Amino acid sequence: MIELRYFAWVRERIGLSSEHLETHAATVAELVAELVSREERYAAAFADLKSLRVALDQELSDFDAPLAGVREVAFFPPMTGG
């Protein structure tokens, strides 16, 4: 079971801040494909992966990263400083 966390406009498009999911996805990209196939709101949230960042167990990662042993996946837009 993986906990998915959504932040900023990703959360707004999906309508949830977090959820738990049982998945057989091997990578983050496979997980995203699985989510996109579920409902239109996920497709809207993940339409442009270049505008998203992902963290696995609170460590920045890539979409091709493996999910083996991961407990939390967080999706968020890039942060800007100021």
C-alpha positions, -999 to +999 in steps of 0.1 A: +000+000+000+014+034-010+003+067+003-001+093-025+001+130-016-009+158-039+000+195-034-010+229-049-028+227-083-023+189-085-045+186-053-070+210-068-074+191-100-077+157-083-099+169-055-079+151-028-048+159-007-039+123-002-051+087-008-038+052-002-034+029-033-026-007-038-006-008-070+015-032-091+033-003-108+071-008-109+080+029-115+065+063-108+057+066-145+037+034-144+019+046-113+010+079-131-003+059-162-024+038-138-039+069-122-045+086-155-065+056-167-087+058-136-105+091-141-104+123-161-094+144-131-061+124-128-056+128-166-060+166-161-036+167-131-009+146-149-013+160-184+021+177-184+047+158-164+073+184-172+055+208-149+055+183-120+080+171-095+078+139-075+092+129-041+095+093-029+095+090+009+102+128+010+133+126-013+131+143-047+131+117-075+124+111-111+094+096-129+115+066-140+124+058-103+114+024-090+086+021-064+100-010-046+099-004-009+084+031-013+057+041+013+049+076+001+048+093-033+042+131-034+034+151-065+038+189-067+046+217-090+082+231-090+089+254-061+099+290-068+119+311-044+117+347-036 
